[in-house]
Amino acid sequence: MAEWIYGRNAVYETLRAGRRKFHQLKIAKGVKDTAQLETIKGLSAQKGVAIEEVARPELDKLSSGHQGLALQVGDYPYSDIGDMLTLAHQRREPPFLLLLDTLQDPQNLGTLLRSAEAVGVHGVVLPHRRTATVTPAVVNASSGASEHLLISQDNLAQTIALLKGENVWIIGLEGSDGAQPVGEVKLDGPLALVVGSEGEGMRRLVRESCDVLLALPMRGQIESLNAAVAGSIVLYMAWLARNQSADG
């Protein structure tokens, strides 16, 4: 099934990653030419993508945030957990994964995917149901980072059991009283960070499957951070810890 990717960064990264089937690129008539737009046109030509100039209202029907262009593509190519572990092995790195338990806001998912790609996560796992998936809105929110990531949809409890069999430490991000401060949790080895949904956090079975629960300290008046912000902070802290461990 075809869908439309919109926004210049999202379109550019989708073309650059080259993981989807490409159909056509629509560009609004009179759109301001930039170096990035010229690069997008060049990539489209290289890949044999038909380019059509259209009236801006035609793109407005697709999205209000199109920035003057939209790329028609095939379905997102989901991966599996085996691909992620293979990637870690190829990079000669301990596995570094992100598990998202029923995160439902496309903007939050896009933000976390962008953070995950930036810190070198080997893969992201989404559940089968009650979750945001890799839609055009998520691709746009991630600035196209989704196109460079391995992302799967799997049963999280089964995935956690599989990862434990690979000696991957499962760390759940949780604000409960039983959670340990982030400074007391080892983040430099094989690990999978679990981030729960915006309102309810992790489901009980997923929470109970974690090896340790981690909490970020709060000093201000707000009770907790947004799921995407908190998850991004821990991903970055894990990346720093992994780099320090590798350097040592």
Secondary structure as the mmCIF struct_conf table of DSSP 4:
data_model
#
loop_
_struct_conf.conf_type_id
_struct_conf.id
_struct_conf.beg_label_comp_id
_struct_conf.beg_label_asym_id
_struct_conf.beg_label_seq_id
_struct_conf.end_label_comp_id
_struct_conf.end_label_asym_id
_struct_conf.end_label_seq_id
STRN STRN1 GLU A 3 TYR A 6
BEND BEND1 GLY A 7 GLY A 7
HELX_RH_AL_P HELX_RH_AL_P1 ARG A 8 ALA A 17
BEND BEND2 ARG A 20 ARG A 20
STRN STRN2 PHE A 22 ALA A 28
TURN_TY1_P TURN_TY1_P1 LYS A 29 GLY A 30
HELX_LH_PP_P HELX_LH_PP_P1 VAL A 31 ASP A 33
HELX_RH_AL_P HELX_RH_AL_P2 ALA A 35 GLN A 46
TURN_TY1_P TURN_TY1_P2 LYS A 47 GLY A 48
STRN STRN3 ALA A 50 VAL A 54
HELX_RH_AL_P HELX_RH_AL_P3 ARG A 56 ASP A 60
TURN_TY1_P TURN_TY1_P3 LYS A 61 LEU A 62
TURN_TY1_P TURN_TY1_P4 SER A 64 GLY A 65
TURN_TY1_P TURN_TY1_P5 GLN A 67 GLY A 68
STRN STRN4 LEU A 69 VAL A 73
HELX_RH_AL_P HELX_RH_AL_P4 ILE A 81 GLN A 90
TURN_TY1_P TURN_TY1_P6 ARG A 91 ARG A 92
STRN STRN5 PHE A 96 LEU A 100
BEND BEND3 ASP A 101 THR A 102
HELX_RH_AL_P HELX_RH_AL_P5 PRO A 106 ALA A 118
TURN_TY1_P TURN_TY1_P7 VAL A 119 GLY A 120
BEND BEND4 HIS A 122 HIS A 122
STRN STRN6 GLY A 123 LEU A 126
BEND BEND5 HIS A 128 THR A 131
BEND BEND6 VAL A 134 VAL A 134
HELX_RH_AL_P HELX_RH_AL_P6 PRO A 136 ALA A 141
TURN_TY1_P TURN_TY1_P8 SER A 142 GLY A 144
HELX_RH_3T_P HELX_RH_3T_P1 ALA A 145 HIS A 148
BEND BEND7 LEU A 149 LEU A 149
STRN STRN7 ILE A 151 GLN A 153
HELX_RH_AL_P HELX_RH_AL_P7 LEU A 156 GLY A 165
TURN_TY1_P TURN_TY1_P9 GLU A 166 ASN A 167
STRN STRN8 TRP A 169 LEU A 173
BEND BEND8 SER A 176 SER A 176
TURN_TY1_P TURN_TY1_P10 ASP A 177 GLY A 178
HELX_LH_PP_P HELX_LH_PP_P2 ALA A 179 ALA A 179
STRN STRN9 GLN A 180 PRO A 181
HELX_RH_3T_P HELX_RH_3T_P2 VAL A 182 GLU A 184
BEND BEND9 VAL A 185 VAL A 185
BEND BEND10 ASP A 188 PRO A 190
STRN STRN10 LEU A 191 VAL A 195
STRN STRN11 SER A 197 SER A 197
TURN_TY1_P TURN_TY1_P11 GLU A 198 GLU A 200
STRN STRN12 GLY A 201 GLY A 201
BEND BEND11 MET A 202 MET A 202
HELX_RH_AL_P HELX_RH_AL_P8 ARG A 204 SER A 209
BEND BEND12 ASP A 211 ASP A 211
STRN STRN13 VAL A 212 ALA A 215
BEND BEND13 GLY A 220 GLU A 223
HELX_RH_AL_P HELX_RH_AL_P9 ALA A 227 ASP A 247
#
